[in-house]
């Protein structure tokens, strides 16, 4: 694995545009994945601000009954479509916008069904390749991408889903070598896309980001998840 020579403090610009809960989460993940101490990530570098709990008053929420009912009726993408979006590199809102196209309604979810069945029944690579109509050499990467999507989609909360997705993005960026402006911009795009996915999930559940503030800012032990091999991550 190729290590990044870019210190954490040079990456802080990636996340200044995000809400403070997400900034702190990203700072912690960056510190972990680049082997730099969390103590090096200063609050002032992140331009953090503190929420005043007294300012949060549920009675002041600008919701009317019609808007609340509309949110409750929005169930969002079904699980197999969320898996398809993650597996094939679409953000959730974009995938939903493309429903009505057979690729998104049928073809990609059908591949997810095959991958899930293969996991449940422990298919060998040759059988899975036949099911996917793919080369046997491509099967290991297809399995890893699917397993990663499951970890993200089946996370216990939107906040944990976001943390896992961003962790994977940082791991892949570090493995590939986060050493030039293009690599940094690619990581910026991936983080922003994952922030959009978090916004989508919170929109479906009609929950405020503040609800997950503590969970987003918690400090984790080193990640139990492994990055994709650098030579495969762009496939």
ChimeraX commands (.cxc) that place a marker at each C-alpha (Angstrom):
marker #1 position 0.00,0.00,0.00 radius 0.5
marker #1 position 1.38,3.38,-1.00 radius 0.5
marker #1 position 1.37,5.88,1.85 radius 0.5
marker #1 position 0.23,9.47,1.48 radius 0.5
marker #1 position 2.74,12.25,2.03 radius 0.5
marker #1 position 0.01,14.85,2.43 radius 0.5
marker #1 position -0.41,15.90,6.08 radius 0.5
marker #1 position -3.83,16.14,7.62 radius 0.5
marker #1 position -3.74,19.90,8.01 radius 0.5
marker #1 position -3.50,20.29,4.23 radius 0.5
marker #1 position -6.68,18.28,3.79 radius 0.5
marker #1 position -8.78,20.42,6.10 radius 0.5
marker #1 position -9.85,22.59,3.18 radius 0.5
marker #1 position -11.76,19.57,1.86 radius 0.5
marker #1 position -14.29,19.72,4.62 radius 0.5
marker #1 position -14.69,23.35,5.67 radius 0.5
marker #1 position -17.91,23.61,3.66 radius 0.5
marker #1 position -19.64,20.86,5.64 radius 0.5
marker #1 position -21.66,21.13,8.87 radius 0.5
marker #1 position -19.56,20.92,12.05 radius 0.5
marker #1 position -20.64,17.39,12.94 radius 0.5
marker #1 position -19.36,16.11,9.60 radius 0.5
marker #1 position -16.17,18.17,9.86 radius 0.5
marker #1 position -15.23,16.55,13.15 radius 0.5
marker #1 position -16.05,13.09,11.82 radius 0.5
marker #1 position -13.89,13.58,8.75 radius 0.5
marker #1 position -11.04,14.98,10.83 radius 0.5
marker #1 position -11.05,11.86,12.99 radius 0.5
marker #1 position -11.15,9.53,9.99 radius 0.5
marker #1 position -8.37,11.39,8.22 radius 0.5
marker #1 position -6.20,11.23,11.34 radius 0.5
marker #1 position -6.77,7.48,11.63 radius 0.5
marker #1 position -6.24,6.58,7.99 radius 0.5
marker #1 position -3.11,8.72,7.52 radius 0.5
marker #1 position -1.49,7.47,10.75 radius 0.5
marker #1 position -1.41,10.95,12.25 radius 0.5
marker #1 position -2.58,11.69,15.75 radius 0.5
marker #1 position -6.00,13.16,16.23 radius 0.5
marker #1 position -4.34,15.79,18.41 radius 0.5
marker #1 position -2.87,17.32,15.25 radius 0.5
marker #1 position -6.35,18.15,13.99 radius 0.5
marker #1 position -7.23,21.43,15.71 radius 0.5
marker #1 position -10.76,22.76,16.00 radius 0.5
marker #1 position -9.65,26.11,14.65 radius 0.5
marker #1 position -8.33,24.41,11.51 radius 0.5
marker #1 position -11.78,22.97,10.92 radius 0.5
marker #1 position -13.55,26.27,11.55 radius 0.5
marker #1 position -15.88,24.48,13.95 radius 0.5
marker #1 position -18.74,26.10,15.74 radius 0.5
marker #1 position -20.72,24.83,18.69 radius 0.5
marker #1 position -24.41,24.18,18.78 radius 0.5
marker #1 position -26.33,25.76,21.65 radius 0.5
marker #1 position -28.81,23.15,22.80 radius 0.5
marker #1 position -31.07,25.88,24.13 radius 0.5
marker #1 position -31.46,27.23,20.59 radius 0.5
marker #1 position -33.03,23.96,19.47 radius 0.5
marker #1 position -36.71,24.17,20.18 radius 0.5
marker #1 position -38.95,21.62,18.58 radius 0.5
marker #1 position -41.87,24.03,18.87 radius 0.5
marker #1 position -40.03,26.42,16.56 radius 0.5
marker #1 position -39.56,23.90,13.75 radius 0.5
marker #1 position -40.96,25.29,10.51 radius 0.5
marker #1 position -43.05,22.28,9.60 radius 0.5
marker #1 position -46.71,22.22,8.83 radius 0.5
marker #1 position -48.87,19.10,8.84 radius 0.5
marker #1 position -48.86,18.75,5.06 radius 0.5
marker #1 position -45.07,18.87,4.85 radius 0.5
marker #1 position -44.67,16.31,7.64 radius 0.5
marker #1 position -47.13,13.96,5.98 radius 0.5
marker #1 position -45.27,14.32,2.68 radius 0.5
marker #1 position -41.98,13.29,4.31 radius 0.5
marker #1 position -43.60,10.31,6.00 radius 0.5
marker #1 position -44.93,9.11,2.66 radius 0.5
marker #1 position -41.48,9.28,1.03 radius 0.5
marker #1 position -40.02,5.83,1.63 radius 0.5
marker #1 position -37.01,6.42,-0.59 radius 0.5
marker #1 position -35.14,3.76,-2.53 radius 0.5
marker #1 position -35.64,0.14,-1.54 radius 0.5
marker #1 position -32.62,-1.67,-0.12 radius 0.5
marker #1 position -31.59,-3.48,-3.31 radius 0.5
marker #1 position -31.55,-0.16,-5.16 radius 0.5
marker #1 position -29.47,1.48,-2.43 radius 0.5
marker #1 position -27.06,-1.43,-2.80 radius 0.5
marker #1 position -27.04,-0.97,-6.56 radius 0.5
marker #1 position -26.31,2.74,-6.18 radius 0.5
marker #1 position -23.36,2.08,-3.85 radius 0.5
marker #1 position -22.10,-0.87,-5.83 radius 0.5
marker #1 position -22.09,0.92,-9.18 radius 0.5
marker #1 position -21.00,4.37,-8.04 radius 0.5
marker #1 position -24.20,6.43,-8.11 radius 0.5
marker #1 position -25.33,8.74,-5.35 radius 0.5
marker #1 position -28.78,7.93,-4.01 radius 0.5
marker #1 position -30.64,10.97,-5.34 radius 0.5
marker #1 position -29.18,10.50,-8.81 radius 0.5
marker #1 position -30.18,6.84,-8.82 radius 0.5
marker #1 position -33.72,7.74,-7.76 radius 0.5
marker #1 position -33.91,10.40,-10.49 radius 0.5
marker #1 position -33.15,7.71,-13.06 radius 0.5
marker #1 position -35.95,5.35,-12.03 radius 0.5
marker #1 position -38.09,4.59,-15.02 radius 0.5
marker #1 position -34.99,3.54,-16.98 radius 0.5
marker #1 position -34.69,-0.24,-17.25 radius 0.5
marker #1 position -31.00,-0.11,-16.27 radius 0.5
marker #1 position -31.92,1.30,-12.87 radius 0.5
marker #1 position -35.27,-0.46,-12.43 radius 0.5
marker #1 position -34.22,-3.94,-13.48 radius 0.5
marker #1 position -30.68,-4.55,-14.71 radius 0.5
marker #1 position -28.61,-3.22,-11.79 radius 0.5
marker #1 position -30.97,-4.52,-9.05 radius 0.5
marker #1 position -30.99,-7.95,-10.75 radius 0.5
marker #1 position -27.19,-8.06,-10.52 radius 0.5
marker #1 position -27.47,-7.18,-6.82 radius 0.5
marker #1 position -29.91,-10.07,-6.37 radius 0.5
marker #1 position -27.40,-12.43,-7.99 radius 0.5
marker #1 position -24.55,-11.19,-5.80 radius 0.5
marker #1 position -26.64,-11.51,-2.66 radius 0.5
marker #1 position -27.73,-15.02,-3.58 radius 0.5
marker #1 position -24.11,-15.96,-4.28 radius 0.5
marker #1 position -23.08,-14.69,-0.83 radius 0.5
marker #1 position -25.89,-16.58,0.89 radius 0.5
marker #1 position -25.22,-19.83,-0.95 radius 0.5
marker #1 position -21.40,-19.55,-1.08 radius 0.5
marker #1 position -21.08,-19.76,-4.86 radius 0.5
marker #1 position -17.61,-20.30,-6.28 radius 0.5
marker #1 position -16.11,-17.77,-8.69 radius 0.5
marker #1 position -16.99,-19.75,-11.80 radius 0.5
marker #1 position -20.68,-20.01,-10.89 radius 0.5
marker #1 position -20.89,-16.32,-9.99 radius 0.5
marker #1 position -19.13,-15.32,-13.20 radius 0.5
marker #1 position -21.71,-17.30,-15.17 radius 0.5
marker #1 position -24.55,-15.68,-13.26 radius 0.5
marker #1 position -23.19,-12.19,-13.88 radius 0.5
marker #1 position -22.08,-12.99,-17.43 radius 0.5
marker #1 position -18.66,-11.67,-16.45 radius 0.5
marker #1 position -15.06,-12.85,-16.65 radius 0.5
marker #1 position -13.95,-15.04,-13.77 radius 0.5
marker #1 position -11.00,-12.69,-13.23 radius 0.5
marker #1 position -13.44,-9.87,-12.43 radius 0.5
marker #1 position -15.36,-11.79,-9.77 radius 0.5
marker #1 position -13.16,-11.07,-6.72 radius 0.5
marker #1 position -13.52,-7.31,-7.22 radius 0.5
marker #1 position -17.27,-7.63,-7.84 radius 0.5
marker #1 position -17.58,-9.51,-4.55 radius 0.5
marker #1 position -15.58,-6.90,-2.63 radius 0.5
marker #1 position -17.58,-4.01,-4.04 radius 0.5
marker #1 position -20.82,-5.74,-3.12 radius 0.5
marker #1 position -19.67,-6.53,0.42 radius 0.5
marker #1 position -18.61,-2.93,0.87 radius 0.5
marker #1 position -22.01,-1.71,-0.34 radius 0.5
marker #1 position -23.72,-4.00,2.17 radius 0.5
marker #1 position -21.61,-2.57,5.00 radius 0.5
marker #1 position -22.67,0.96,4.02 radius 0.5
marker #1 position -26.36,0.32,3.33 radius 0.5
marker #1 position -26.92,-1.97,6.31 radius 0.5
marker #1 position -25.25,0.37,8.80 radius 0.5
marker #1 position -27.38,0.84,11.93 radius 0.5
marker #1 position -27.94,4.58,11.32 radius 0.5
marker #1 position -27.51,7.22,8.59 radius 0.5
marker #1 position -24.57,8.65,10.53 radius 0.5
marker #1 position -22.74,5.31,10.65 radius 0.5
marker #1 position -23.50,4.75,6.97 radius 0.5
marker #1 position -21.83,8.09,6.23 radius 0.5
marker #1 position -18.82,7.31,8.42 radius 0.5
marker #1 position -18.27,3.94,6.72 radius 0.5
marker #1 position -18.61,5.39,3.23 radius 0.5
marker #1 position -16.19,8.24,3.94 radius 0.5
marker #1 position -13.74,5.87,5.63 radius 0.5
marker #1 position -13.69,3.70,2.51 radius 0.5
marker #1 position -13.16,6.77,0.31 radius 0.5
marker #1 position -10.21,7.95,2.42 radius 0.5
marker #1 position -8.69,4.46,2.56 radius 0.5
marker #1 position -8.83,4.17,-1.22 radius 0.5
marker #1 position -7.38,7.65,-1.72 radius 0.5
marker #1 position -4.50,6.94,0.65 radius 0.5
marker #1 position -3.84,3.55,-0.97 radius 0.5
marker #1 position -3.67,5.15,-4.42 radius 0.5
marker #1 position -1.38,7.94,-3.20 radius 0.5
marker #1 position -2.91,11.24,-2.17 radius 0.5
marker #1 position -0.05,13.32,-3.49 radius 0.5
marker #1 position -1.34,15.79,-6.08 radius 0.5
marker #1 position -4.16,18.24,-6.65 radius 0.5
marker #1 position -6.14,15.90,-8.87 radius 0.5
marker #1 position -6.14,13.19,-6.20 radius 0.5
marker #1 position -7.26,15.71,-3.59 radius 0.5
marker #1 position -10.07,16.96,-5.84 radius 0.5
marker #1 position -11.23,13.38,-6.45 radius 0.5
marker #1 position -11.43,12.83,-2.71 radius 0.5
marker #1 position -13.32,16.10,-2.30 radius 0.5
marker #1 position -15.86,14.92,-4.84 radius 0.5
marker #1 position -16.28,11.56,-3.14 radius 0.5
marker #1 position -16.75,13.13,0.30 radius 0.5
marker #1 position -19.29,15.61,-1.06 radius 0.5
marker #1 position -21.16,12.78,-2.77 radius 0.5
marker #1 position -21.30,10.88,0.52 radius 0.5
marker #1 position -22.55,14.01,2.29 radius 0.5
marker #1 position -25.30,14.18,-0.33 radius 0.5
marker #1 position -26.19,10.55,0.40 radius 0.5
marker #1 position -26.44,11.36,4.11 radius 0.5
marker #1 position -28.73,14.26,3.24 radius 0.5
marker #1 position -30.86,11.89,1.15 radius 0.5
marker #1 position -31.22,9.40,4.00 radius 0.5
marker #1 position -32.10,12.13,6.48 radius 0.5
marker #1 position -34.62,13.53,4.02 radius 0.5
marker #1 position -36.33,10.15,3.74 radius 0.5
marker #1 position -36.52,9.71,7.51 radius 0.5
marker #1 position -37.34,13.40,8.14 radius 0.5
marker #1 position -34.62,13.58,10.80 radius 0.5
marker #1 position -32.40,16.60,11.49 radius 0.5
marker #1 position -28.63,16.24,11.26 radius 0.5
marker #1 position -28.40,17.47,14.84 radius 0.5
marker #1 position -29.96,14.19,15.97 radius 0.5
marker #1 position -26.74,12.39,14.98 radius 0.5
marker #1 position -24.28,15.02,16.18 radius 0.5
marker #1 position -22.75,12.92,18.96 radius 0.5
marker #1 position -22.56,9.80,16.80 radius 0.5
marker #1 position -20.83,11.67,13.99 radius 0.5
marker #1 position -18.27,13.19,16.35 radius 0.5
marker #1 position -17.40,10.04,18.28 radius 0.5
marker #1 position -13.85,8.76,18.13 radius 0.5
marker #1 position -13.54,5.22,16.82 radius 0.5
marker #1 position -10.98,2.52,17.23 radius 0.5
marker #1 position -8.95,1.82,14.05 radius 0.5
marker #1 position -11.24,0.75,11.24 radius 0.5
marker #1 position -12.12,-2.97,11.00 radius 0.5
marker #1 position -12.69,-2.53,7.26 radius 0.5
marker #1 position -9.99,-2.94,4.67 radius 0.5
marker #1 position -9.61,-0.78,1.55 radius 0.5
marker #1 position -9.84,-2.19,-1.91 radius 0.5
marker #1 position -6.46,-2.98,-3.49 radius 0.5
marker #1 position -5.03,0.16,-5.09 radius 0.5
marker #1 position -4.79,-1.47,-8.49 radius 0.5
marker #1 position -8.50,-2.39,-8.42 radius 0.5
marker #1 position -10.08,0.63,-6.76 radius 0.5
marker #1 position -10.63,2.51,-9.98 radius 0.5
marker #1 position -12.32,-0.38,-11.75 radius 0.5
marker link #1:1,2 radius 0.2
marker link #1:2,3 radius 0.2
marker link #1:3,4 radius 0.2
marker link #1:4,5 radius 0.2
marker link #1:5,6 radius 0.2
marker link #1:6,7 radius 0.2
marker link #1:7,8 radius 0.2
marker link #1:8,9 radius 0.2
marker link #1:9,10 radius 0.2
marker link #1:10,11 radius 0.2
marker link #1:11,12 radius 0.2
marker link #1:12,13 radius 0.2
marker link #1:13,14 radius 0.2
marker link #1:14,15 radius 0.2
marker link #1:15,16 radius 0.2
marker link #1:16,17 radius 0.2
marker link #1:17,18 radius 0.2
marker link #1:18,19 radius 0.2
marker link #1:19,20 radius 0.2
marker link #1:20,21 radius 0.2
marker link #1:21,22 radius 0.2
marker link #1:22,23 radius 0.2
marker link #1:23,24 radius 0.2
marker link #1:24,25 radius 0.2
marker link #1:25,26 radius 0.2
marker link #1:26,27 radius 0.2
marker link #1:27,28 radius 0.2
marker link #1:28,29 radius 0.2
marker link #1:29,30 radius 0.2
marker link #1:30,31 radius 0.2
marker link #1:31,32 radius 0.2
marker link #1:32,33 radius 0.2
marker link #1:33,34 radius 0.2
marker link #1:34,35 radius 0.2
marker link #1:35,36 radius 0.2
marker link #1:36,37 radius 0.2
marker link #1:37,38 radius 0.2
marker link #1:38,39 radius 0.2
marker link #1:39,40 radius 0.2
marker link #1:40,41 radius 0.2
marker link #1:41,42 radius 0.2
marker link #1:42,43 radius 0.2
marker link #1:43,44 radius 0.2
marker link #1:44,45 radius 0.2
marker link #1:45,46 radius 0.2
marker link #1:46,47 radius 0.2
marker link #1:47,48 radius 0.2
marker link #1:48,49 radius 0.2
marker link #1:49,50 radius 0.2
marker link #1:50,51 radius 0.2
marker link #1:51,52 radius 0.2
marker link #1:52,53 radius 0.2
marker link #1:53,54 radius 0.2
marker link #1:54,55 radius 0.2
marker link #1:55,56 radius 0.2
marker link #1:56,57 radius 0.2
marker link #1:57,58 radius 0.2
marker link #1:58,59 radius 0.2
marker link #1:59,60 radius 0.2
marker link #1:60,61 radius 0.2
marker link #1:61,62 radius 0.2
marker link #1:62,63 radius 0.2
marker link #1:63,64 radius 0.2
marker link #1:64,65 radius 0.2
marker link #1:65,66 radius 0.2
marker link #1:66,67 radius 0.2
marker link #1:67,68 radius 0.2
marker link #1:68,69 radius 0.2
marker link #1:69,70 radius 0.2
marker link #1:70,71 radius 0.2
marker link #1:71,72 radius 0.2
marker link #1:72,73 radius 0.2
marker link #1:73,74 radius 0.2
marker link #1:74,75 radius 0.2
marker link #1:75,76 radius 0.2
marker link #1:76,77 radius 0.2
marker link #1:77,78 radius 0.2
marker link #1:78,79 radius 0.2
marker link #1:79,80 radius 0.2
marker link #1:80,81 radius 0.2
marker link #1:81,82 radius 0.2
marker link #1:82,83 radius 0.2
marker link #1:83,84 radius 0.2
marker link #1:84,85 radius 0.2
marker link #1:85,86 radius 0.2
marker link #1:86,87 radius 0.2
marker link #1:87,88 radius 0.2
marker link #1:88,89 radius 0.2
marker link #1:89,90 radius 0.2
marker link #1:90,91 radius 0.2
marker link #1:91,92 radius 0.2
marker link #1:92,93 radius 0.2
marker link #1:93,94 radius 0.2
marker link #1:94,95 radius 0.2
marker link #1:95,96 radius 0.2
marker link #1:96,97 radius 0.2
marker link #1:97,98 radius 0.2
marker link #1:98,99 radius 0.2
marker link #1:99,100 radius 0.2
marker link #1:100,101 radius 0.2
marker link #1:101,102 radius 0.2
marker link #1:102,103 radius 0.2
marker link #1:103,104 radius 0.2
marker link #1:104,105 radius 0.2
marker link #1:105,106 radius 0.2
marker link #1:106,107 radius 0.2
marker link #1:107,108 radius 0.2
marker link #1:108,109 radius 0.2
marker link #1:109,110 radius 0.2
marker link #1:110,111 radius 0.2
marker link #1:111,112 radius 0.2
marker link #1:112,113 radius 0.2
marker link #1:113,114 radius 0.2
marker link #1:114,115 radius 0.2
marker link #1:115,116 radius 0.2
marker link #1:116,117 radius 0.2
marker link #1:117,118 radius 0.2
marker link #1:118,119 radius 0.2
marker link #1:119,120 radius 0.2
marker link #1:120,121 radius 0.2
marker link #1:121,122 radius 0.2
marker link #1:122,123 radius 0.2
marker link #1:123,124 radius 0.2
marker link #1:124,125 radius 0.2
marker link #1:125,126 radius 0.2
marker link #1:126,127 radius 0.2
marker link #1:127,128 radius 0.2
marker link #1:128,129 radius 0.2
marker link #1:129,130 radius 0.2
marker link #1:130,131 radius 0.2
marker link #1:131,132 radius 0.2
marker link #1:132,133 radius 0.2
marker link #1:133,134 radius 0.2
marker link #1:134,135 radius 0.2
marker link #1:135,136 radius 0.2
marker link #1:136,137 radius 0.2
marker link #1:137,138 radius 0.2
marker link #1:138,139 radius 0.2
marker link #1:139,140 radius 0.2
marker link #1:140,141 radius 0.2
marker link #1:141,142 radius 0.2
marker link #1:142,143 radius 0.2
marker link #1:143,144 radius 0.2
marker link #1:144,145 radius 0.2
marker link #1:145,146 radius 0.2
marker link #1:146,147 radius 0.2
marker link #1:147,148 radius 0.2
marker link #1:148,149 radius 0.2
marker link #1:149,150 radius 0.2
marker link #1:150,151 radius 0.2
marker link #1:151,152 radius 0.2
marker link #1:152,153 radius 0.2
marker link #1:153,154 radius 0.2
marker link #1:154,155 radius 0.2
marker link #1:155,156 radius 0.2
marker link #1:156,157 radius 0.2
marker link #1:157,158 radius 0.2
marker link #1:158,159 radius 0.2
marker link #1:159,160 radius 0.2
marker link #1:160,161 radius 0.2
marker link #1:161,162 radius 0.2
marker link #1:162,163 radius 0.2
marker link #1:163,164 radius 0.2
marker link #1:164,165 radius 0.2
marker link #1:165,166 radius 0.2
marker link #1:166,167 radius 0.2
marker link #1:167,168 radius 0.2
marker link #1:168,169 radius 0.2
marker link #1:169,170 radius 0.2
marker link #1:170,171 radius 0.2
marker link #1:171,172 radius 0.2
marker link #1:172,173 radius 0.2
marker link #1:173,174 radius 0.2
marker link #1:174,175 radius 0.2
marker link #1:175,176 radius 0.2
marker link #1:176,177 radius 0.2
marker link #1:177,178 radius 0.2
marker link #1:178,179 radius 0.2
marker link #1:179,180 radius 0.2
marker link #1:180,181 radius 0.2
marker link #1:181,182 radius 0.2
marker link #1:182,183 radius 0.2
marker link #1:183,184 radius 0.2
marker link #1:184,185 radius 0.2
marker link #1:185,186 radius 0.2
marker link #1:186,187 radius 0.2
marker link #1:187,188 radius 0.2
marker link #1:188,189 radius 0.2
marker link #1:189,190 radius 0.2
marker link #1:190,191 radius 0.2
marker link #1:191,192 radius 0.2
marker link #1:192,193 radius 0.2
marker link #1:193,194 radius 0.2
marker link #1:194,195 radius 0.2
marker link #1:195,196 radius 0.2
marker link #1:196,197 radius 0.2
marker link #1:197,198 radius 0.2
marker link #1:198,199 radius 0.2
marker link #1:199,200 radius 0.2
marker link #1:200,201 radius 0.2
marker link #1:201,202 radius 0.2
marker link #1:202,203 radius 0.2
marker link #1:203,204 radius 0.2
marker link #1:204,205 radius 0.2
marker link #1:205,206 radius 0.2
marker link #1:206,207 radius 0.2
marker link #1:207,208 radius 0.2
marker link #1:208,209 radius 0.2
marker link #1:209,210 radius 0.2
marker link #1:210,211 radius 0.2
marker link #1:211,212 radius 0.2
marker link #1:212,213 radius 0.2
marker link #1:213,214 radius 0.2
marker link #1:214,215 radius 0.2
marker link #1:215,216 radius 0.2
marker link #1:216,217 radius 0.2
marker link #1:217,218 radius 0.2
marker link #1:218,219 radius 0.2
marker link #1:219,220 radius 0.2
marker link #1:220,221 radius 0.2
marker link #1:221,222 radius 0.2
marker link #1:222,223 radius 0.2
marker link #1:223,224 radius 0.2
marker link #1:224,225 radius 0.2
marker link #1:225,226 radius 0.2
marker link #1:226,227 radius 0.2
marker link #1:227,228 radius 0.2
marker link #1:228,229 radius 0.2
marker link #1:229,230 radius 0.2
marker link #1:230,231 radius 0.2
marker link #1:231,232 radius 0.2
marker link #1:232,233 radius 0.2
marker link #1:233,234 radius 0.2
marker link #1:234,235 radius 0.2
view
